Amino acid sequence: MKATNNKKMQGAAKGSNNNHSMLEEFFVDELRDILYAERKLAKTLPEMAAAATNEELRAAIEKHQGETETQVERLQEVFGMLGKAPRGKKCEAMEGLLEEGKQVLEDTDDDTFTRDVAIIFAAQKVEHYEIATYGGLVQLATLLGYSDAASLLQQTLDEEKQCDMDLTNLAESHINEMALEEE
């Protein structure tokens, strides 16, 4: 089945007699957007981890750093399936979210749970953007008949959802309450 999908994808990528060429172009464009976003995020996560006060939060961010690197590799694999170079396209949304995250670090005091709350907020905004993007990409890959690509994208979607839940659990278990006690 993989060989069949690869032939279909390569033919579609070359503009063969496929009725979905505009949709496929959009799909590839969105893949380029999220590839840029993931690469940019991979460079930013160490700063977020270093700024975290809570060790569990730091560990969660470091874990997601490794997942993000794997997600970049998966995206590169999807590009290979499509017969396209894994080239990113500047993602204005991620640029804005990461800039906001940097601002949060500047606006909160070092070694406080309030900063950890702010880091969780910033990280969850990124996660929600990624969840929305990967959800759409999975649907398009499925619609276009790229089941192998859809499977890889679904793995990433599942990781993003889990990271979001982990961050929520950290916030609700104690970080938010500890911030409430700070003056």
N, C-alpha and C positions, 0 to 999 in steps of 0.2 A: 504494500500500500504506500510506503514511503516513496518508492521510485515513481509511482503514479502521481502522487502529490507533487513531487519535485518537477516532473515533466510539466504538469499543469501550471505550476507556479512559474517555471521558467518561460513557458509559452505566454502566460499572462503578462509577465514582466516585460516581454518583448512586444507587447501590443498585438498579440494574435487575435483571432476571431473570438474574442471573449466579450460578452455583453456587460461585464462588470469592470471595464478598464478604468472608468472614473472612480469607482468605489475602491478598486485596488490601489490606485494612485493615492487616494485619501488614506487608506490603510497604511501604506508604506510611509507616507508623510507623518502620520501619527506615531509609527514605530521610530522614526528618526527623532521626533520630538521627545519621546520617553527615553530613548537611548541617551540623548544629551542630558536629560533630567537626572537619570540614574548615575551617569558619570559625574555630574556636578555634585549630586548628593553624596556620593562616595568620598569626595574630597572634603566635604563639609562635616560629615558625621564625627570624625575625630575631635573637631573643635567643640561640638556639642557634648560629647562624652567627657572631655576634659573639664568642661564648665559645670557638669552636674555635681551636686553635693552628695546626693544619695548614691550609695554603691550599687543598689539594685537597678536604679535608673541608668547609671553608667554602664553596667553590664548589659542591660537591654539594648542600649544604643550601640555598644560594641558588637553585640550579636547581630544586630540589623546591618551593621557595616559589612560583616561577612556575607550576609544574605544579599545585600545590594551588589557586591562584587559578583556573586553567582548570578544575580538577575541580569547584569550586564552581559555575562557570558551567554546566558539563555537568549537574550536579544540578538547577540551576534550570531547565534545558531539559527534563529529565525530568519535573519537576513540571508544567511547562507542557503537556507531552504528556498528562499525567494529568488536566489541568484543575484542579489543586490549587495553592494558594499555596505558594511556596517558603519554608515556615516550619520552622525547626529545632526540635528537642526536645532538652533537655539530655541530653548523653551522659555518663553517669557514668563509663563506661570510659575515655573520652578525658580527662575531668577528672583521673582517677586517674593515668593514664599521664603526662600533662603535669606534674602535681604531682611525681611521682617524678622526672621529668626535671629540674625545678627543684632538687629536693633533691640530685641528682647534681652539679649545678653548684656548689651550696653546699659539698658534701662533698669536692670535689677542688680542687687548687691551680690557680690561673691559669697559663696559658702552659705547660702540661705535656701530654705525650702521654697520660698517664693520664687526664686530663680528656677528651681526644679519644676514648679508648677508651670512657669512660663516656657521652659524647655519642652515639657509635655504638650502644652498647647501648640507650640510651633511644630513639633514633630507630628502631632496628629493632623494638623492642617496639610502637611506634606503627604502623610499616609492617605488622607481622604482624596487628595488629588490623584495619587497613584491608583487607589482603588477604583475611582471613576474611570481613569484612563485604561487600566488593564481590563476592567469589566467590559468596556466598549470594544477593546481589541480582541478579546476572546470571542465576543459575539460576531464581529466582522470576520475573523479568521474562520469561524465555524460556517458562517453564511457563504464565504468564498470557497469553501471546501478544503481549507488548509488544516486538517485535523491534527497533524503533528505540531504545527505552530500553535494551534489553539490549546493543545495539551501543555506545551511549555509556558504559554502565557497564563494559563490557569494555575499552574504551580506558583508563579509569581503572585498572582492575585490572592491566592490562599495565604501566602507568606505576609503580604501587606495587611490583609484582614487580621491575621494573628498578631502582628506587631501592634496594630491599633488596639486590639483587645488587651494585650499585655500592658500597654501604656495606660489604658483606662483603669485596669486593675491596680497598677501601681499608684495612680492618683487617688483612687477611691480607698485603697487599703490603709494608707497612712500619710502620704506626701501632702495632700491638700489640707488635712487636719493639722499637720505639723506647721504648715505655712500660716494657718489661722492663728497659731499661738505666737508668731513672731510679731515684734513691735516695729 
